[in-house]
Amino acid sequence: MKVAVFGARGKVGAIMAAGLEEAGHTVVLIDLGDPVALEGCDAAVDFTQPEAVEGDVAACVRAKVPCVVGTTGFDRAAVDRLAQEHNVPVFHAPNFAIGAVLMMRFAAEAARHLPKAEIIELHHDTKLDAPSGTAKATADAMGGDVPIHSVRLPGLVAHQEVILGGQGQTLTIRHDTTSRDAFVPGVLLALERVRDLPPGLTVGLHALL
């Protein structure tokens, strides 16, 4: 597959590009200021900034190139409208680490049985959005009314704890991303499946598992 990678020189984009090449894909590197060369591409991957996503997706859907978005904090409704207008599938996951998706699933199940919960999400100090997309998605899956605490410090990558409490007990569900390489298998799965998704925006790696 020929895949365009937006944000190819960023912290995550560079790892994605290397991971895609290792998996046998042909990669087109696109970063800020580069020409958007989508000719012959089968799909695109976006790991950029929230304000860049809509423009990147617009370029992709006009070229009829399905897109996988790993950036968080963008206007999902606007991206969904763009994709539907052009009859092209776009996939977004707040977190591409499969372990993080399982953590969210386990937290949603636990929330059915324990009355109170809080989320602590910890990320590197250059992450722009807070709370993280993963934390917000977890809270939504748990019923929506879950307090979220955000920590931004150097030395962190991406970590989340869900602490649930009940009478005489607590339950802690935690996922740690120690390397951004953890996102590669999820992105490869999304690329394999994105062309079979319906037009518009599909959200969440759980939809593919």
C-alpha distance (Angstrom), angle and dihedral (degrees) to the residues before:
residue distance angle dihedral
M1 . . .
K2 3.81 . .
V3 3.81 108.6 .
A4 3.80 129.9 -173.7
V5 3.82 112.8 -146.0
F6 3.81 115.5 -155.1
G7 3.80 111.8 -157.3
A8 3.79 90.1 25.8
R9 3.81 94.6 162.1
G10 3.81 95.2 46.8
K11 3.81 125.8 102.0
V12 3.80 94.5 -95.2
G13 3.80 98.6 26.0
A14 3.80 93.1 58.4
I15 3.82 90.7 52.2
M16 3.81 90.4 47.1
A17 3.79 92.1 51.1
A18 3.81 91.5 50.6
G19 3.80 92.3 45.2
L20 3.79 92.9 49.8
E21 3.79 92.0 49.6
E22 3.81 90.5 48.5
A23 3.81 88.4 52.6
G24 3.82 89.7 55.6
H25 3.81 101.1 -99.9
T26 3.80 124.7 135.4
V27 3.81 108.2 -121.3
V28 3.81 129.4 -151.5
L29 3.81 109.5 -160.7
I30 3.82 115.8 -142.5
D31 3.78 123.8 176.3
L32 3.80 137.4 158.5
G33 3.79 108.9 -48.6
D34 3.81 95.2 12.1
P35 3.81 121.5 122.0
V36 3.81 112.0 -98.7
A37 3.79 97.7 -119.0
L38 3.80 107.4 -177.4
E39 3.80 99.4 151.2
G40 3.79 110.0 134.4
C41 3.82 93.9 2.2
D42 3.79 117.6 144.0
A43 3.81 94.3 -162.8
A44 3.79 142.9 -11.4
V45 3.80 135.4 -135.7
D46 3.81 123.8 -150.9
F47 3.81 123.7 -157.1
T48 3.79 101.0 153.9
Q49 3.83 133.4 106.0
P50 3.83 128.1 -51.7
E51 3.81 93.2 -110.5
A52 3.82 91.7 53.7
V53 3.80 99.4 50.6
E54 3.79 99.1 80.8
G55 3.81 92.8 51.8
D56 3.80 92.4 45.5
V57 3.81 92.3 49.3
A58 3.81 90.8 46.2
A59 3.81 90.3 55.7
C60 3.80 90.8 48.1
V61 3.80 98.7 47.4
R62 3.82 92.3 45.7
A63 3.80 87.0 55.0
K64 3.84 89.5 46.1
V65 3.81 91.0 -117.0
P66 3.84 115.0 144.0
C67 3.78 112.3 -130.2
V68 3.81 135.7 -146.4
V69 3.82 112.5 -156.5
G70 3.79 123.2 -160.3
T71 3.80 96.4 166.6
T72 3.81 115.0 104.4
G73 3.79 133.1 -153.4
F74 3.83 97.6 48.6
D75 3.81 129.0 127.0
R76 3.81 102.6 -86.5
A77 3.80 94.2 -174.6
A78 3.81 91.8 55.8
V79 3.80 92.1 48.5
D80 3.81 91.1 47.8
R81 3.81 90.3 52.4
L82 3.81 91.8 49.6
A83 3.79 92.8 49.7
Q84 3.79 93.6 46.7
E85 3.81 92.9 47.4
H86 3.80 89.8 56.0
N87 3.84 95.8 37.3
V88 3.82 92.7 -123.4
P89 3.82 128.4 133.1
V90 3.80 119.8 -120.0
F91 3.80 122.5 -174.3
H92 3.80 126.3 -158.9
A93 3.78 130.8 -177.8
P94 3.81 124.0 -177.4
N95 3.80 86.5 -147.2
F96 3.81 129.1 16.4
A97 3.81 95.8 -166.1
I98 3.79 105.8 109.7
G99 3.81 90.6 -148.0
A100 3.81 89.8 57.0
V101 3.79 90.4 53.2
L102 3.80 89.8 51.8
M103 3.82 89.4 48.5
M104 3.81 89.4 55.7
R105 3.81 91.2 48.0
F106 3.81 92.3 49.9
A107 3.82 91.0 47.3
A108 3.79 91.8 51.8
E109 3.81 90.1 51.4
A110 3.81 92.9 46.9
A111 3.81 91.6 49.6
R112 3.80 88.6 64.2
H113 3.81 89.9 63.6
L114 3.83 106.6 32.4
P115 3.82 120.2 59.2
K116 3.82 103.8 -142.8
A117 3.80 135.6 37.7
E118 3.79 142.3 166.3
I119 3.80 130.9 -166.7
I120 3.79 126.5 -139.5
E121 3.80 114.4 -168.2
L122 3.80 121.3 -173.6
H123 3.80 125.7 -167.8
H124 3.79 142.3 161.7
D125 3.79 115.2 -75.1
T126 3.81 93.9 -110.7
K127 3.82 93.9 63.1
L128 3.80 105.9 115.4
D129 3.79 103.6 -158.0
A130 3.79 126.3 66.1
P131 2.96 128.4 -145.6
S132 3.76 92.6 36.3
G133 3.79 121.9 -120.0
T134 3.80 89.2 -114.1
A135 3.80 92.4 54.7
K136 3.80 92.5 48.7
A137 3.81 91.3 47.6
T138 3.81 90.1 49.4
A139 3.80 91.8 50.6
D140 3.81 90.6 49.1
A141 3.80 91.3 50.6
M142 3.81 89.3 50.5
G143 3.79 93.5 53.2
G144 3.79 101.5 -79.6
D145 3.81 103.3 -97.7
V146 3.81 98.7 93.4
P147 3.84 121.1 125.2
I148 3.81 114.1 -123.3
H149 3.81 125.5 -154.6
S150 3.81 117.8 -163.2
V151 3.81 125.7 -154.0
R152 3.82 123.3 -171.1
L153 3.80 115.8 -172.7
P154 3.82 137.9 146.5
G155 3.78 112.6 -103.7
L156 3.81 94.9 40.3
V157 3.81 125.5 105.6
A158 3.84 109.7 -178.7
H159 3.79 125.4 -38.9
Q160 3.79 136.1 159.7
E161 3.79 136.1 -173.5
V162 3.77 125.3 -168.7
I163 3.81 110.5 -163.6
L164 3.79 116.0 -166.5
G165 3.79 124.7 -172.6
G166 3.77 136.1 -161.9
Q167 3.76 137.9 158.0
G168 3.80 107.2 -43.0
Q169 3.81 95.4 -13.9
T170 3.79 148.3 70.5
L171 3.79 131.8 -160.0
T172 3.80 123.1 -156.2
I173 3.80 121.7 -162.9
R174 3.80 112.9 -172.9
H175 3.78 136.2 178.2
D176 3.81 124.7 -171.0
T177 3.78 125.5 -165.0
T178 3.79 104.0 -160.7
S179 3.81 94.9 173.8
R180 3.80 133.1 23.0
D181 3.81 86.5 -127.1
A182 3.83 84.0 84.7
F183 3.82 88.9 76.8
V184 3.82 95.6 58.6
P185 3.86 99.7 80.4
G186 3.81 91.4 49.6
V187 3.79 92.4 49.4
L188 3.81 90.9 48.6
L189 3.81 89.3 51.7
A190 3.81 91.2 49.6
L191 3.80 92.1 49.4
E192 3.79 90.2 50.7
R193 3.81 91.7 52.7
V194 3.82 106.7 29.6
R195 3.81 96.6 89.1
D196 3.82 90.0 57.5
L197 3.82 94.1 53.3
P198 3.83 121.9 100.9
P199 3.82 119.4 -97.9
G200 3.79 114.0 -82.2
L201 3.79 131.5 38.7
T202 3.82 121.4 -34.0
V203 3.81 113.7 -168.7
G204 3.78 130.0 -155.9
L205 3.78 136.2 32.4
H206 3.80 87.8 -121.4
A207 3.82 86.5 73.8
L208 3.81 88.5 66.5
L209 3.81 100.2 40.6
